[in-house]
Amino acid sequence: MVLTALLVLAGCGETKTRQEINRRKAALKEHQATELKRAQDELLLTDSLLQLANAELEALQKQVDEDKAALKATPEELTLLTMTRMRRDSIRTQYEALGMKIRYIRKKQKETQDQEQ
């Protein structure tokens, strides 16, 4: 009797639990794809900001070095240089974190693909 019940359940196809698991797997795939796209878009923007910050810092550094050589560097100018460097470092940290996030999502997507095969 128990064996018959198991055979009937197995023959009916997916159980509700299996269906829920499959729905959640599909939702996870969709979420990963969405997050990957969002992170890639944000990385493009951050890369542009980083390039601008680097260019600004290089120009300011050149000016400060010239003023230091001429003994005309002001405290305000030096403070601006430091603040610009801090902003550039902050953008660089964000850029690196987004890169790590993208690598992690891709790693998890690959693991999921390998498990399905």
Jmol script that loads the backbone (N, CA, C; Angstrom):
load data "model"
ATOM      1  N   MET A   1       0.819  -1.192   0.000  1.00  0.00           N
ATOM      2  CA  MET A   1       0.000   0.000   0.000  1.00  0.00           C
ATOM      3  C   MET A   1       0.868   1.263   0.000  1.00  0.00           C
ATOM      4  N   VAL A   2       1.894   1.314   0.866  1.00  0.00           N
ATOM      5  CA  VAL A   2       2.803   2.464   0.909  1.00  0.00           C
ATOM      6  C   VAL A   2       3.571   2.559  -0.402  1.00  0.00           C
ATOM      7  N   LEU A   3       3.989   1.413  -0.909  1.00  0.00           N
ATOM      8  CA  LEU A   3       4.720   1.381  -2.171  1.00  0.00           C
ATOM      9  C   LEU A   3       3.843   1.909  -3.311  1.00  0.00           C
ATOM     10  N   THR A   4       2.590   1.562  -3.291  1.00  0.00           N
ATOM     11  CA  THR A   4       1.662   2.025  -4.319  1.00  0.00           C
ATOM     12  C   THR A   4       1.500   3.544  -4.241  1.00  0.00           C
ATOM     13  N   ALA A   5       1.402   4.068  -3.035  1.00  0.00           N
ATOM     14  CA  ALA A   5       1.258   5.519  -2.850  1.00  0.00           C
ATOM     15  C   ALA A   5       2.490   6.248  -3.369  1.00  0.00           C
ATOM     16  N   LEU A   6       3.671   5.702  -3.100  1.00  0.00           N
ATOM     17  CA  LEU A   6       4.903   6.312  -3.591  1.00  0.00           C
ATOM     18  C   LEU A   6       4.973   6.278  -5.111  1.00  0.00           C
ATOM     19  N   LEU A   7       4.555   5.188  -5.683  1.00  0.00           N
ATOM     20  CA  LEU A   7       4.566   5.085  -7.141  1.00  0.00           C
ATOM     21  C   LEU A   7       3.594   6.064  -7.773  1.00  0.00           C
ATOM     22  N   VAL A   8       2.433   6.267  -7.151  1.00  0.00           N
ATOM     23  CA  VAL A   8       1.446   7.208  -7.662  1.00  0.00           C
ATOM     24  C   VAL A   8       1.995   8.631  -7.579  1.00  0.00           C
ATOM     25  N   LEU A   9       2.631   8.968  -6.441  1.00  0.00           N
ATOM     26  CA  LEU A   9       3.211  10.299  -6.285  1.00  0.00           C
ATOM     27  C   LEU A   9       4.327  10.539  -7.292  1.00  0.00           C
ATOM     28  N   ALA A  10       5.162   9.551  -7.482  1.00  0.00           N
ATOM     29  CA  ALA A  10       6.271   9.688  -8.420  1.00  0.00           C
ATOM     30  C   ALA A  10       5.757   9.801  -9.842  1.00  0.00           C
ATOM     31  N   GLY A  11       4.686   9.118 -10.148  1.00  0.00           N
ATOM     32  CA  GLY A  11       4.131   9.155 -11.490  1.00  0.00           C
ATOM     33  C   GLY A  11       3.372  10.431 -11.806  1.00  0.00           C
ATOM     34  N   CYS A  12       2.980  11.175 -10.799  1.00  0.00           N
ATOM     35  CA  CYS A  12       2.202  12.398 -11.011  1.00  0.00           C
ATOM     36  C   CYS A  12       3.057  13.565 -11.489  1.00  0.00           C
ATOM     37  N   GLY A  13       4.320  13.384 -11.513  1.00  0.00           N
ATOM     38  CA  GLY A  13       5.195  14.478 -11.948  1.00  0.00           C
ATOM     39  C   GLY A  13       5.811  15.173 -10.753  1.00  0.00           C
ATOM     40  N   GLU A  14       5.994  16.480 -10.890  1.00  0.00           N
ATOM     41  CA  GLU A  14       6.639  17.250  -9.836  1.00  0.00           C
ATOM     42  C   GLU A  14       5.707  17.441  -8.642  1.00  0.00           C
ATOM     43  N   THR A  15       6.298  17.373  -7.482  1.00  0.00           N
ATOM     44  CA  THR A  15       5.542  17.666  -6.270  1.00  0.00           C
ATOM     45  C   THR A  15       5.512  19.178  -6.087  1.00  0.00           C
ATOM     46  N   LYS A  16       4.677  19.623  -5.196  1.00  0.00           N
ATOM     47  CA  LYS A  16       4.591  21.057  -4.925  1.00  0.00           C
ATOM     48  C   LYS A  16       5.930  21.592  -4.418  1.00  0.00           C
ATOM     49  N   THR A  17       6.613  20.802  -3.621  1.00  0.00           N
ATOM     50  CA  THR A  17       7.921  21.223  -3.108  1.00  0.00           C
ATOM     51  C   THR A  17       8.914  21.384  -4.255  1.00  0.00           C
ATOM     52  N   ARG A  18       8.934  20.443  -5.160  1.00  0.00           N
ATOM     53  CA  ARG A  18       9.849  20.503  -6.297  1.00  0.00           C
ATOM     54  C   ARG A  18       9.507  21.695  -7.185  1.00  0.00           C
ATOM     55  N   GLN A  19       8.224  21.958  -7.368  1.00  0.00           N
ATOM     56  CA  GLN A  19       7.812  23.116  -8.166  1.00  0.00           C
ATOM     57  C   GLN A  19       8.284  24.424  -7.517  1.00  0.00           C
ATOM     58  N   GLU A  20       8.150  24.498  -6.208  1.00  0.00           N
ATOM     59  CA  GLU A  20       8.592  25.703  -5.490  1.00  0.00           C
ATOM     60  C   GLU A  20      10.106  25.868  -5.598  1.00  0.00           C
ATOM     61  N   ILE A  21      10.830  24.789  -5.490  1.00  0.00           N
ATOM     62  CA  ILE A  21      12.298  24.844  -5.638  1.00  0.00           C
ATOM     63  C   ILE A  21      12.663  25.349  -7.030  1.00  0.00           C
ATOM     64  N   ASN A  22      12.004  24.833  -8.039  1.00  0.00           N
ATOM     65  CA  ASN A  22      12.285  25.259  -9.409  1.00  0.00           C
ATOM     66  C   ASN A  22      11.929  26.731  -9.636  1.00  0.00           C
ATOM     67  N   ARG A  23      10.827  27.188  -9.037  1.00  0.00           N
ATOM     68  CA  ARG A  23      10.465  28.601  -9.142  1.00  0.00           C
ATOM     69  C   ARG A  23      11.524  29.482  -8.492  1.00  0.00           C
ATOM     70  N   ARG A  24      12.002  29.056  -7.341  1.00  0.00           N
ATOM     71  CA  ARG A  24      13.017  29.848  -6.636  1.00  0.00           C
ATOM     72  C   ARG A  24      14.338  29.864  -7.399  1.00  0.00           C
ATOM     73  N   LYS A  25      14.691  28.751  -8.024  1.00  0.00           N
ATOM     74  CA  LYS A  25      15.907  28.713  -8.842  1.00  0.00           C
ATOM     75  C   LYS A  25      15.787  29.668 -10.022  1.00  0.00           C
ATOM     76  N   ALA A  26      14.630  29.689 -10.649  1.00  0.00           N
ATOM     77  CA  ALA A  26      14.402  30.586 -11.776  1.00  0.00           C
ATOM     78  C   ALA A  26      14.458  32.049 -11.315  1.00  0.00           C
ATOM     79  N   ALA A  27      13.883  32.320 -10.154  1.00  0.00           N
ATOM     80  CA  ALA A  27      13.901  33.680  -9.618  1.00  0.00           C
ATOM     81  C   ALA A  27      15.329  34.104  -9.280  1.00  0.00           C
ATOM     82  N   LEU A  28      16.124  33.180  -8.756  1.00  0.00           N
ATOM     83  CA  LEU A  28      17.517  33.481  -8.436  1.00  0.00           C
ATOM     84  C   LEU A  28      18.302  33.807  -9.701  1.00  0.00           C
ATOM     85  N   LYS A  29      18.091  33.046 -10.763  1.00  0.00           N
ATOM     86  CA  LYS A  29      18.759  33.317 -12.039  1.00  0.00           C
ATOM     87  C   LYS A  29      18.403  34.716 -12.536  1.00  0.00           C
ATOM     88  N   GLU A  30      17.130  35.050 -12.470  1.00  0.00           N
ATOM     89  CA  GLU A  30      16.677  36.359 -12.928  1.00  0.00           C
ATOM     90  C   GLU A  30      17.282  37.472 -12.075  1.00  0.00           C
ATOM     91  N   HIS A  31      17.301  37.270 -10.769  1.00  0.00           N
ATOM     92  CA  HIS A  31      17.870  38.268  -9.861  1.00  0.00           C
ATOM     93  C   HIS A  31      19.357  38.469 -10.145  1.00  0.00           C
ATOM     94  N   GLN A  32      20.094  37.367 -10.343  1.00  0.00           N
ATOM     95  CA  GLN A  32      21.524  37.466 -10.637  1.00  0.00           C
ATOM     96  C   GLN A  32      21.756  38.224 -11.947  1.00  0.00           C
ATOM     97  N   ALA A  33      20.963  37.931 -12.956  1.00  0.00           N
ATOM     98  CA  ALA A  33      21.123  38.605 -14.244  1.00  0.00           C
ATOM     99  C   ALA A  33      20.840  40.106 -14.107  1.00  0.00           C
ATOM    100  N   THR A  34      19.812  40.443 -13.350  1.00  0.00           N
ATOM    101  CA  THR A  34      19.457  41.842 -13.139  1.00  0.00           C
ATOM    102  C   THR A  34      20.557  42.577 -12.374  1.00  0.00           C
ATOM    103  N   GLU A  35      21.045  41.964 -11.307  1.00  0.00           N
ATOM    104  CA  GLU A  35      22.107  42.574 -10.503  1.00  0.00           C
ATOM    105  C   GLU A  35      23.395  42.718 -11.295  1.00  0.00           C
ATOM    106  N   LEU A  36      23.692  41.731 -12.126  1.00  0.00           N
ATOM    107  CA  LEU A  36      24.891  41.797 -12.956  1.00  0.00           C
ATOM    108  C   LEU A  36      24.801  42.983 -13.909  1.00  0.00           C
ATOM    109  N   LYS A  37      23.668  43.146 -14.558  1.00  0.00           N
ATOM    110  CA  LYS A  37      23.478  44.251 -15.494  1.00  0.00           C
ATOM    111  C   LYS A  37      23.579  45.592 -14.774  1.00  0.00           C
ATOM    112  N   ARG A  38      22.952  45.693 -13.619  1.00  0.00           N
ATOM    113  CA  ARG A  38      22.988  46.934 -12.843  1.00  0.00           C
ATOM    114  C   ARG A  38      24.411  47.267 -12.415  1.00  0.00           C
ATOM    115  N   ALA A  39      25.150  46.262 -11.945  1.00  0.00           N
ATOM    116  CA  ALA A  39      26.528  46.477 -11.506  1.00  0.00           C
ATOM    117  C   ALA A  39      27.419  46.873 -12.687  1.00  0.00           C
ATOM    118  N   GLN A  40      27.194  46.266 -13.843  1.00  0.00           N
ATOM    119  CA  GLN A  40      27.986  46.624 -15.024  1.00  0.00           C
ATOM    120  C   GLN A  40      27.719  48.062 -15.456  1.00  0.00           C
ATOM    121  N   ASP A  41      26.457  48.472 -15.416  1.00  0.00           N
ATOM    122  CA  ASP A  41      26.114  49.847 -15.765  1.00  0.00           C
ATOM    123  C   ASP A  41      26.744  50.840 -14.785  1.00  0.00           C
ATOM    124  N   GLU A  42      26.681  50.495 -13.504  1.00  0.00           N
ATOM    125  CA  GLU A  42      27.263  51.360 -12.484  1.00  0.00           C
ATOM    126  C   GLU A  42      28.789  51.404 -12.622  1.00  0.00           C
ATOM    127  N   LEU A  43      29.388  50.278 -13.014  1.00  0.00           N
ATOM    128  CA  LEU A  43      30.838  50.233 -13.204  1.00  0.00           C
ATOM    129  C   LEU A  43      31.259  51.153 -14.351  1.00  0.00           C
ATOM    130  N   LEU A  44      30.478  51.194 -15.426  1.00  0.00           N
ATOM    131  CA  LEU A  44      30.789  52.090 -16.537  1.00  0.00           C
ATOM    132  C   LEU A  44      30.778  53.553 -16.079  1.00  0.00           C
ATOM    133  N   LEU A  45      29.776  53.918 -15.316  1.00  0.00           N
ATOM    134  CA  LEU A  45      29.681  55.284 -14.805  1.00  0.00           C
ATOM    135  C   LEU A  45      30.844  55.587 -13.862  1.00  0.00           C
ATOM    136  N   THR A  46      31.138  54.652 -12.977  1.00  0.00           N
ATOM    137  CA  THR A  46      32.220  54.841 -12.020  1.00  0.00           C
ATOM    138  C   THR A  46      33.561  54.941 -12.727  1.00  0.00           C
ATOM    139  N   ASP A  47      33.743  54.174 -13.792  1.00  0.00           N
ATOM    140  CA  ASP A  47      34.984  54.246 -14.556  1.00  0.00           C
ATOM    141  C   ASP A  47      35.160  55.639 -15.164  1.00  0.00           C
ATOM    142  N   SER A  48      34.089  56.188 -15.695  1.00  0.00           N
ATOM    143  CA  SER A  48      34.159  57.539 -16.254  1.00  0.00           C
ATOM    144  C   SER A  48      34.511  58.565 -15.174  1.00  0.00           C
ATOM    145  N   LEU A  49      33.876  58.429 -14.009  1.00  0.00           N
ATOM    146  CA  LEU A  49      34.176  59.338 -12.899  1.00  0.00           C
ATOM    147  C   LEU A  49      35.628  59.198 -12.451  1.00  0.00           C
ATOM    148  N   LEU A  50      36.118  57.972 -12.436  1.00  0.00           N
ATOM    149  CA  LEU A  50      37.497  57.729 -12.019  1.00  0.00           C
ATOM    150  C   LEU A  50      38.479  58.361 -13.002  1.00  0.00           C
ATOM    151  N   GLN A  51      38.205  58.252 -14.280  1.00  0.00           N
ATOM    152  CA  GLN A  51      39.076  58.877 -15.275  1.00  0.00           C
ATOM    153  C   GLN A  51      39.095  60.395 -15.125  1.00  0.00           C
ATOM    154  N   LEU A  52      37.927  60.982 -14.886  1.00  0.00           N
ATOM    155  CA  LEU A  52      37.865  62.425 -14.665  1.00  0.00           C
ATOM    156  C   LEU A  52      38.623  62.834 -13.400  1.00  0.00           C
ATOM    157  N   ALA A  53      38.447  62.077 -12.339  1.00  0.00           N
ATOM    158  CA  ALA A  53      39.127  62.384 -11.079  1.00  0.00           C
ATOM    159  C   ALA A  53      40.640  62.258 -11.234  1.00  0.00           C
ATOM    160  N   ASN A  54      41.098  61.247 -11.967  1.00  0.00           N
ATOM    161  CA  ASN A  54      42.535  61.095 -12.203  1.00  0.00           C
ATOM    162  C   ASN A  54      43.100  62.269 -13.002  1.00  0.00           C
ATOM    163  N   ALA A  55      42.371  62.694 -14.024  1.00  0.00           N
ATOM    164  CA  ALA A  55      42.826  63.822 -14.838  1.00  0.00           C
ATOM    165  C   ALA A  55      42.878  65.102 -14.002  1.00  0.00           C
ATOM    166  N   GLU A  56      41.851  65.304 -13.193  1.00  0.00           N
ATOM    167  CA  GLU A  56      41.809  66.490 -12.334  1.00  0.00           C
ATOM    168  C   GLU A  56      42.957  66.465 -11.326  1.00  0.00           C
ATOM    169  N   LEU A  57      43.203  65.308 -10.740  1.00  0.00           N
ATOM    170  CA  LEU A  57      44.280  65.186  -9.761  1.00  0.00           C
ATOM    171  C   LEU A  57      45.641  65.425 -10.404  1.00  0.00           C
ATOM    172  N   GLU A  58      45.856  64.878 -11.587  1.00  0.00           N
ATOM    173  CA  GLU A  58      47.144  65.071 -12.266  1.00  0.00           C
ATOM    174  C   GLU A  58      47.388  66.550 -12.570  1.00  0.00           C
ATOM    175  N   ALA A  59      46.360  67.236 -13.053  1.00  0.00           N
ATOM    176  CA  ALA A  59      46.507  68.664 -13.362  1.00  0.00           C
ATOM    177  C   ALA A  59      46.789  69.464 -12.097  1.00  0.00           C
ATOM    178  N   LEU A  60      46.056  69.166 -11.045  1.00  0.00           N
ATOM    179  CA  LEU A  60      46.244  69.878  -9.782  1.00  0.00           C
ATOM    180  C   LEU A  60      47.612  69.570  -9.184  1.00  0.00           C
ATOM    181  N   GLN A  61      48.034  68.320  -9.272  1.00  0.00           N
ATOM    182  CA  GLN A  61      49.346  67.931  -8.747  1.00  0.00           C
ATOM    183  C   GLN A  61      50.462  68.675  -9.491  1.00  0.00           C
ATOM    184  N   LYS A  62      50.318  68.789 -10.794  1.00  0.00           N
ATOM    185  CA  LYS A  62      51.310  69.504 -11.588  1.00  0.00           C
ATOM    186  C   LYS A  62      51.387  70.966 -11.155  1.00  0.00           C
ATOM    187  N   GLN A  63      50.225  71.598 -10.971  1.00  0.00           N
ATOM    188  CA  GLN A  63      50.185  72.995 -10.547  1.00  0.00           C
ATOM    189  C   GLN A  63      50.809  73.175  -9.168  1.00  0.00           C
ATOM    190  N   VAL A  64      50.483  72.274  -8.239  1.00  0.00           N
ATOM    191  CA  VAL A  64      51.016  72.372  -6.874  1.00  0.00           C
ATOM    192  C   VAL A  64      52.529  72.167  -6.891  1.00  0.00           C
ATOM    193  N   ASP A  65      53.001  71.227  -7.688  1.00  0.00           N
ATOM    194  CA  ASP A  65      54.451  70.999  -7.768  1.00  0.00           C
ATOM    195  C   ASP A  65      55.174  72.233  -8.295  1.00  0.00           C
ATOM    196  N   GLU A  66      54.574  72.883  -9.292  1.00  0.00           N
ATOM    197  CA  GLU A  66      55.170  74.115  -9.824  1.00  0.00           C
ATOM    198  C   GLU A  66      55.187  75.208  -8.757  1.00  0.00           C
ATOM    199  N   ASP A  67      54.081  75.333  -8.024  1.00  0.00           N
ATOM    200  CA  ASP A  67      54.003  76.352  -6.976  1.00  0.00           C
ATOM    201  C   ASP A  67      54.957  76.040  -5.827  1.00  0.00           C
ATOM    202  N   LYS A  68      55.121  74.771  -5.504  1.00  0.00           N
ATOM    203  CA  LYS A  68      56.071  74.400  -4.449  1.00  0.00           C
ATOM    204  C   LYS A  68      57.490  74.758  -4.868  1.00  0.00           C
ATOM    205  N   ALA A  69      57.824  74.502  -6.112  1.00  0.00           N
ATOM    206  CA  ALA A  69      59.171  74.810  -6.605  1.00  0.00           C
ATOM    207  C   ALA A  69      59.430  76.315  -6.557  1.00  0.00           C
ATOM    208  N   ALA A  70      58.387  77.095  -6.791  1.00  0.00           N
ATOM    209  CA  ALA A  70      58.522  78.550  -6.754  1.00  0.00           C
ATOM    210  C   ALA A  70      58.252  79.114  -5.357  1.00  0.00           C
ATOM    211  N   LEU A  71      58.016  78.230  -4.391  1.00  0.00           N
ATOM    212  CA  LEU A  71      57.705  78.604  -3.009  1.00  0.00           C
ATOM    213  C   LEU A  71      56.459  79.489  -2.925  1.00  0.00           C
ATOM    214  N   LYS A  72      55.455  79.157  -3.756  1.00  0.00           N
ATOM    215  CA  LYS A  72      54.211  79.918  -3.766  1.00  0.00           C
ATOM    216  C   LYS A  72      52.985  79.059  -3.428  1.00  0.00           C
ATOM    217  N   ALA A  73      53.172  77.828  -2.993  1.00  0.00           N
ATOM    218  CA  ALA A  73      52.048  76.949  -2.684  1.00  0.00           C
ATOM    219  C   ALA A  73      51.321  77.455  -1.447  1.00  0.00           C
ATOM    220  N   THR A  74      50.004  77.565  -1.547  1.00  0.00           N
ATOM    221  CA  THR A  74      49.206  78.064  -0.421  1.00  0.00           C
ATOM    222  C   THR A  74      48.589  76.882   0.337  1.00  0.00           C
ATOM    223  N   PRO A  75      48.236  77.099   1.592  1.00  0.00           N
ATOM    224  CA  PRO A  75      47.581  76.027   2.352  1.00  0.00           C
ATOM    225  C   PRO A  75      46.262  75.576   1.703  1.00  0.00           C
ATOM    226  N   GLU A  76      45.537  76.520   1.124  1.00  0.00           N
ATOM    227  CA  GLU A  76      44.273  76.191   0.468  1.00  0.00           C
ATOM    228  C   GLU A  76      44.515  75.268  -0.734  1.00  0.00           C
ATOM    229  N   GLU A  77      45.559  75.565  -1.467  1.00  0.00           N
ATOM    230  CA  GLU A  77      45.903  74.768  -2.637  1.00  0.00           C
ATOM    231  C   GLU A  77      46.294  73.339  -2.226  1.00  0.00           C
ATOM    232  N   LEU A  78      47.046  73.242  -1.148  1.00  0.00           N
ATOM    233  CA  LEU A  78      47.461  71.926  -0.651  1.00  0.00           C
ATOM    234  C   LEU A  78      46.270  71.142  -0.103  1.00  0.00           C
ATOM    235  N   THR A  79      45.354  71.852   0.554  1.00  0.00           N
ATOM    236  CA  THR A  79      44.142  71.206   1.065  1.00  0.00           C
ATOM    237  C   THR A  79      43.282  70.704  -0.089  1.00  0.00           C
ATOM    238  N   LEU A  80      43.153  71.508  -1.135  1.00  0.00           N
ATOM    239  CA  LEU A  80      42.391  71.102  -2.311  1.00  0.00           C
ATOM    240  C   LEU A  80      43.007  69.858  -2.949  1.00  0.00           C
ATOM    241  N   LEU A  81      44.324  69.808  -3.019  1.00  0.00           N
ATOM    242  CA  LEU A  81      45.010  68.636  -3.564  1.00  0.00           C
ATOM    243  C   LEU A  81      44.697  67.394  -2.736  1.00  0.00           C
ATOM    244  N   THR A  82      44.754  67.519  -1.427  1.00  0.00           N
ATOM    245  CA  THR A  82      44.465  66.393  -0.541  1.00  0.00           C
ATOM    246  C   THR A  82      43.014  65.935  -0.678  1.00  0.00           C
ATOM    247  N   MET A  83      42.094  66.877  -0.737  1.00  0.00           N
ATOM    248  CA  MET A  83      40.678  66.524  -0.880  1.00  0.00           C
ATOM    249  C   MET A  83      40.409  65.860  -2.231  1.00  0.00           C
ATOM    250  N   THR A  84      41.067  66.333  -3.278  1.00  0.00           N
ATOM    251  CA  THR A  84      40.908  65.731  -4.599  1.00  0.00           C
ATOM    252  C   THR A  84      41.444  64.310  -4.604  1.00  0.00           C
ATOM    253  N   ARG A  85      42.558  64.101  -3.941  1.00  0.00           N
ATOM    254  CA  ARG A  85      43.138  62.757  -3.840  1.00  0.00           C
ATOM    255  C   ARG A  85      42.207  61.818  -3.066  1.00  0.00           C
ATOM    256  N   MET A  86      41.612  62.328  -2.003  1.00  0.00           N
ATOM    257  CA  MET A  86      40.680  61.511  -1.210  1.00  0.00           C
ATOM    258  C   MET A  86      39.452  61.125  -2.032  1.00  0.00           C
ATOM    259  N   ARG A  87      38.940  62.081  -2.817  1.00  0.00           N
ATOM    260  CA  ARG A  87      37.771  61.795  -3.655  1.00  0.00           C
ATOM    261  C   ARG A  87      38.115  60.748  -4.713  1.00  0.00           C
ATOM    262  N   ARG A  88      39.292  60.889  -5.311  1.00  0.00           N
ATOM    263  CA  ARG A  88      39.737  59.915  -6.312  1.00  0.00           C
ATOM    264  C   ARG A  88      39.877  58.518  -5.693  1.00  0.00           C
ATOM    265  N   ASP A  89      40.445  58.458  -4.486  1.00  0.00           N
ATOM    266  CA  ASP A  89      40.608  57.171  -3.809  1.00  0.00           C
ATOM    267  C   ASP A  89      39.257  56.539  -3.468  1.00  0.00           C
ATOM    268  N   SER A  90      38.292  57.375  -3.103  1.00  0.00           N
ATOM    269  CA  SER A  90      36.954  56.878  -2.799  1.00  0.00           C
ATOM    270  C   SER A  90      36.300  56.288  -4.048  1.00  0.00           C
ATOM    271  N   ILE A  91      36.435  56.987  -5.169  1.00  0.00           N
ATOM    272  CA  ILE A  91      35.875  56.483  -6.429  1.00  0.00           C
ATOM    273  C   ILE A  91      36.578  55.197  -6.839  1.00  0.00           C
ATOM    274  N   ARG A  92      37.892  55.127  -6.648  1.00  0.00           N
ATOM    275  CA  ARG A  92      38.639  53.917  -6.990  1.00  0.00           C
ATOM    276  C   ARG A  92      38.179  52.726  -6.147  1.00  0.00           C
ATOM    277  N   THR A  93      37.935  52.964  -4.864  1.00  0.00           N
ATOM    278  CA  THR A  93      37.452  51.897  -3.987  1.00  0.00           C
ATOM    279  C   THR A  93      36.096  51.387  -4.455  1.00  0.00           C
ATOM    280  N   GLN A  94      35.215  52.304  -4.836  1.00  0.00           N
ATOM    281  CA  GLN A  94      33.896  51.917  -5.343  1.00  0.00           C
ATOM    282  C   GLN A  94      34.049  51.112  -6.634  1.00  0.00           C
ATOM    283  N   TYR A  95      34.948  51.530  -7.500  1.00  0.00           N
ATOM    284  CA  TYR A  95      35.202  50.834  -8.767  1.00  0.00           C
ATOM    285  C   TYR A  95      35.673  49.399  -8.502  1.00  0.00           C
ATOM    286  N   GLU A  96      36.602  49.251  -7.579  1.00  0.00           N
ATOM    287  CA  GLU A  96      37.119  47.920  -7.259  1.00  0.00           C
ATOM    288  C   GLU A  96      36.048  47.030  -6.634  1.00  0.00           C
ATOM    289  N   ALA A  97      35.220  47.606  -5.772  1.00  0.00           N
ATOM    290  CA  ALA A  97      34.143  46.829  -5.140  1.00  0.00           C
ATOM    291  C   ALA A  97      33.131  46.348  -6.184  1.00  0.00           C
ATOM    292  N   LEU A  98      32.805  47.186  -7.134  1.00  0.00           N
ATOM    293  CA  LEU A  98      31.880  46.785  -8.200  1.00  0.00           C
ATOM    294  C   LEU A  98      32.491  45.680  -9.057  1.00  0.00           C
ATOM    295  N   GLY A  99      33.781  45.788  -9.324  1.00  0.00           N
ATOM    296  CA  GLY A  99      34.460  44.733 -10.076  1.00  0.00           C
ATOM    297  C   GLY A  99      34.405  43.401  -9.350  1.00  0.00           C
ATOM    298  N   MET A 100      34.610  43.431  -8.038  1.00  0.00           N
ATOM    299  CA  MET A 100      34.529  42.199  -7.249  1.00  0.00           C
ATOM    300  C   MET A 100      33.106  41.646  -7.238  1.00  0.00           C
ATOM    301  N   LYS A 101      32.123  42.523  -7.170  1.00  0.00           N
ATOM    302  CA  LYS A 101      30.719  42.094  -7.176  1.00  0.00           C
ATOM    303  C   LYS A 101      30.389  41.400  -8.492  1.00  0.00           C
ATOM    304  N   ILE A 102      30.848  41.958  -9.601  1.00  0.00           N
ATOM    305  CA  ILE A 102      30.589  41.366 -10.912  1.00  0.00           C
ATOM    306  C   ILE A 102      31.257  39.996 -11.022  1.00  0.00           C
ATOM    307  N   ARG A 103      32.507  39.895 -10.551  1.00  0.00           N
ATOM    308  CA  ARG A 103      33.189  38.594 -10.593  1.00  0.00           C
ATOM    309  C   ARG A 103      32.459  37.555  -9.733  1.00  0.00           C
ATOM    310  N   TYR A 104      31.961  37.976  -8.572  1.00  0.00           N
ATOM    311  CA  TYR A 104      31.255  37.057  -7.682  1.00  0.00           C
ATOM    312  C   TYR A 104      29.957  36.565  -8.321  1.00  0.00           C
ATOM    313  N   ILE A 105      29.197  37.477  -8.924  1.00  0.00           N
ATOM    314  CA  ILE A 105      27.940  37.079  -9.571  1.00  0.00           C
ATOM    315  C   ILE A 105      28.221  36.101 -10.705  1.00  0.00           C
ATOM    316  N   ARG A 106      29.225  36.399 -11.515  1.00  0.00           N
ATOM    317  CA  ARG A 106      29.568  35.487 -12.616  1.00  0.00           C
ATOM    318  C   ARG A 106      29.999  34.122 -12.100  1.00  0.00           C
ATOM    319  N   LYS A 107      30.746  34.115 -10.994  1.00  0.00           N
ATOM    320  CA  LYS A 107      31.173  32.845 -10.392  1.00  0.00           C
ATOM    321  C   LYS A 107      29.953  32.032  -9.951  1.00  0.00           C
ATOM    322  N   LYS A 108      29.003  32.688  -9.301  1.00  0.00           N
ATOM    323  CA  LYS A 108      27.803  31.992  -8.832  1.00  0.00           C
ATOM    324  C   LYS A 108      26.951  31.505 -10.008  1.00  0.00           C
ATOM    325  N   GLN A 109      26.880  32.305 -11.078  1.00  0.00           N
ATOM    326  CA  GLN A 109      26.130  31.872 -12.254  1.00  0.00           C
ATOM    327  C   GLN A 109      26.786  30.641 -12.874  1.00  0.00           C
ATOM    328  N   LYS A 110      28.103  30.613 -12.920  1.00  0.00           N
ATOM    329  CA  LYS A 110      28.809  29.474 -13.481  1.00  0.00           C
ATOM    330  C   LYS A 110      28.594  28.225 -12.612  1.00  0.00           C
ATOM    331  N   GLU A 111      28.647  28.397 -11.294  1.00  0.00           N
ATOM    332  CA  GLU A 111      28.406  27.276 -10.390  1.00  0.00           C
ATOM    333  C   GLU A 111      27.005  26.700 -10.600  1.00  0.00           C
ATOM    334  N   THR A 112      26.025  27.569 -10.768  1.00  0.00           N
ATOM    335  CA  THR A 112      24.654  27.132 -10.988  1.00  0.00           C
ATOM    336  C   THR A 112      24.535  26.371 -12.298  1.00  0.00           C
ATOM    337  N   GLN A 113      25.189  26.867 -13.341  1.00  0.00           N
ATOM    338  CA  GLN A 113      25.177  26.185 -14.634  1.00  0.00           C
ATOM    339  C   GLN A 113      25.829  24.810 -14.524  1.00  0.00           C
ATOM    340  N   ASP A 114      26.948  24.748 -13.819  1.00  0.00           N
ATOM    341  CA  ASP A 114      27.653  23.472 -13.689  1.00  0.00           C
ATOM    342  C   ASP A 114      26.819  22.446 -12.911  1.00  0.00           C
ATOM    343  N   GLN A 115      26.059  22.900 -11.922  1.00  0.00           N
ATOM    344  CA  GLN A 115      25.219  22.002 -11.148  1.00  0.00           C
ATOM    345  C   GLN A 115      24.069  21.464 -11.983  1.00  0.00           C
ATOM    346  N   GLU A 116      23.574  22.276 -12.891  1.00  0.00           N
ATOM    347  CA  GLU A 116      22.445  21.838 -13.717  1.00  0.00           C
ATOM    348  C   GLU A 116      22.859  20.827 -14.777  1.00  0.00           C
ATOM    349  N   GLN A 117      24.113  20.843 -15.172  1.00  0.00           N
ATOM    350  CA  GLN A 117      24.569  19.931 -16.227  1.00  0.00           C
ATOM    351  C   GLN A 117      24.972  18.616 -15.692  1.00  0.00           C
TER     352      GLN A 117
END
end "model"
wireframe off; spacefill off
backbone 0.3
color backbone group
